[in-house]
Amino acid sequence: GRVALVTGASRGIGRAAALAFAQAGAHVIALARTTGALEELDDEIKAGGSDGATLVPVDLSDAAAIEKLGPALLQRWGKLDILLANAGILGPLTPLTHASVKEWNRVFDTNVTANWRLLKSVEPALKLSEAPRVILMTSGAAHKCSAYWGLYATSKAALEAMARSYAAETVTTPMKVMLVNPGPLRTRMRAEAMPGEDPLTLKTPEELAPHLLRLASPDWTETGKIFDFPQGKVLTPQMPG
């Protein structure tokens, strides 16, 4: 009976999570840019015995569409229980000073600003859930700060700060806000970043999905922390010292 909004739902982690949520009995609102891939996801959800998903073919850079999304789902379902903000882009792997302003803005607009807009839009619906859960996808890149990964790493560090700040603001409410570091998975983004890597050596999004289901459950109690999939444990961010 829970309602889950999943961004980047057409492939990879988002698709695996949407299928897992639907199989567990949630109604999935699947958001992605590609209509055809969303329809394939819907077919698979129905094949699993569910009624199907609500498909939202929207680009997260469309600020007006994101602003309308929250009120629309509030009117339709009266609440939102789960937000899995999964959509993101890698951007160019290049020296920081070689990146163009357009490339910088595109990475930050997708990985940070779009998620902030999304959270603003759906917060009223989340507040009407008895057990609202917000899950945002981060990366070890935010902490490694490797050469040439600066755009992506900086955007994920900003996303972590946003999520942890929101967790602190909602700590006295039923809201739980978690970051997830999936580590290297067999996804299109990983193949783009590491073209010479054998994908068969990597874990799959389907292996991560049960953990996302756990973070989204009403009995999850942690907030403002990072679930690190490679280690299989929850990490508490530490101050330098």
Secondary structure, 3 states (H helix, E strand, C coil): CCEEEEECCCCHHHHHHHHHHHHCCCEEEEEECCHHHHHHHHHHHHHCCCCCCEEEECCCCCHHHHHHHHHHHHHHHCCCCEEEECCCCCCCCCCHHHCCHHHHHHHHHHHHHHHHHHHHHHHHHHCCCCCCEEEEECCCHHHHCCCCCHHHHHHHHHHHHHHHHHHHHCCCCCCEEEEEECCCECCHHHHHHCCCCCHHHCECHHHHHHHHHHHHCCCCCCCCEEEECCCCEEECCCCCC
